[in-house]
Amino acid sequence: MAASIAPECNEIKEKYDTCFLKWYSEKYLRGNTSSNECEELFKKYRTCLNKVLKDKGIESMLEDARKSNKENDAEYLKPT
């Protein structure tokens, strides 16, 4: 598994990756898609990552990029 882009989040990312891979191989691929047992780990990882991005001043750059791409997102995400 790859390391997080934020080294301080590596431990929680590793736990999430392990959980996800187990769920994916043992449940999802066998048709059991109803559970979301790794969601809490993902939320913790996302929280850690968002804090690091904010501390480094990257969060505002991401928000600006998202705002400037709304038209592209709407085009690519519309139903076909």
N, C-alpha and C positions, 0 to 999 in steps of 0.2 A: 504494500500500500504506500501511496505517496504521502509525503509530509504536507502539512498545511502551509499555506503561504505566510501564515503567522506562527512562528515557532512556539509561542506561548499557548497555542491552541492544539498542538500536536497530540497531547494525551487524549483530549475529548474527541478529536477527529479519529484517532485510532479506535477508540471504543465504538464510535458511530459506524465506521467502516466495517468493523468486525460484526456488529449487529446486523447491518444492512446485508452484507454478503451471506450471512447465515439465513436471514429471512428470505432473501432472494432465491437462494439455491434450495432451501428446504421447504419453503411454502409457496412463494410466488410462481416458481416454475412448475409447481404441482397443482396450480389452479386456486390456491387459497390466497385471494387478494384482499380479503376483508380486514385483516389485522393491520395495525400500524404501530407495532411494538417498538420501533426505533425512533419514533417521533420526538420523544423527550430528549434523547441524545442529540438529535439533529437540532432541536431548538437551542440546546446548550452550546453546541458548536457554532451555530449561526450568531448567537449572542456574543460569544467570545470574538468571533471574526469581525462582527460589526463594531465592537469596542476598539479593536486594534485599527480598523480602517478609519474610525473617527479620530482616534488619538494621533494618527499619522496624517490627517487632513485629506485622506483619499475619499472619504464618504461623500463630501460635497461634489467632488469631480464625478463620481458615479451617478449622483442625482442629476447633475447637469447633462450627462450623456443620456440618461434615461429620458429626460424631458425633451431633448432635441431629437430623439428617435421615435417619438410616439406615432408619427405617421407611418414609419416603416413597420413598427410593431403591429399597428392596426392592419396594414396590408398583408403581412405574413401570417397573422393569427386569425384572420377572418375565415369562416367556414367555406369549404369548397363544394 
